[in-house]
Amino acid sequence: MDLYCSRCGEPYEVDYVMHDMKILERVDFNTGKGCPSCKERKICDRKNKCSDCEQNGSDGCHSKMFKRPFRAEAAAMLHDLLGDDLDGIAAEMEDSEAMFGCEFDG
């Protein structure tokens, strides 16, 4: 089963996150600060609006910044609800993927 980064939506195996990820990377991953692949990227979402969002509304957004995928928002919500229960989060994400299908990746 996979866990998804709550910033960028990148998938990571549960065992990798629990055992192989460096401690500081795991803390950042679990607290929503990002994973090793997105730490330096600016992500446009409801909390961090890019200049295109502010000037042109949501239609002009994401030309300069990475759009936060749905699976990342779902992962963030599950981290808030389930805390450090990584197995529970992974199980719920798997159910979400089955339920939402292709919308899960968008």
SVG drawing of the C-alpha trace seen along z (x, -y; Angstrom):
<svg xmlns="http://www.w3.org/2000/svg" viewBox="-16 -41 34 43">
<polyline fill="none" stroke="black" stroke-width="0.4" points="0.0,0.0 1.1,-3.5 1.1,-6.7 0.9,-10.0 2.7,-13.2 0.2,-15.7 1.9,-18.5 2.6,-17.0 0.8,-13.6 3.9,-11.6 3.3,-7.9 5.6,-6.2 5.4,-2.6 4.4,-2.4 7.5,-0.3 9.8,-2.9 8.2,-5.7 8.3,-3.8 11.7,-2.2 13.9,-3.6 13.1,-7.3 15.4,-9.5 14.0,-10.7 13.7,-14.3 12.2,-13.4 9.6,-11.3 8.7,-14.1 8.3,-16.5 6.3,-13.9 4.0,-13.2 3.5,-16.9 2.6,-18.0 5.8,-19.9 6.5,-17.7 8.6,-14.8 12.1,-14.6 10.8,-15.2 8.8,-18.4 10.5,-20.2 11.9,-23.0 8.8,-23.3 6.2,-26.0 2.8,-24.6 -0.4,-26.6 -3.3,-25.6 -6.0,-27.3 -3.5,-28.2 -0.7,-29.4 -2.2,-31.4 0.3,-32.2 0.4,-35.6 -1.6,-34.2 -4.5,-33.2 -4.6,-36.7 -4.5,-38.5 -6.6,-36.3 -8.6,-34.1 -8.4,-30.3 -8.5,-30.2 -5.1,-31.9 -3.4,-29.8 -0.7,-27.2 1.4,-28.5 4.3,-29.0 3.5,-26.8 2.7,-23.1 -1.0,-22.5 -1.7,-20.4 -3.4,-17.2 -6.6,-15.8 -4.7,-12.8 -2.5,-15.2 -5.4,-17.1 -7.0,-13.7 -3.7,-12.6 -3.5,-15.9 -7.0,-15.4 -6.3,-11.8 -3.1,-12.9 -5.2,-15.5 -7.9,-12.9 -5.7,-9.8 -2.5,-11.4 0.5,-9.0 -1.6,-5.9 0.3,-5.3 -1.3,-1.9 -4.8,-3.5 -3.9,-6.4 -2.6,-4.0 -5.8,-1.8 -8.1,-4.8 -6.0,-6.1 -6.4,-2.8 -10.1,-2.9 -10.2,-6.5 -8.3,-5.5 -10.8,-2.7 -13.8,-4.9 -12.7,-8.0 -10.9,-6.2 -9.3,-8.5 -10.3,-11.6 -7.9,-10.4 -4.9,-11.3 -6.1,-14.7"/>
</svg>
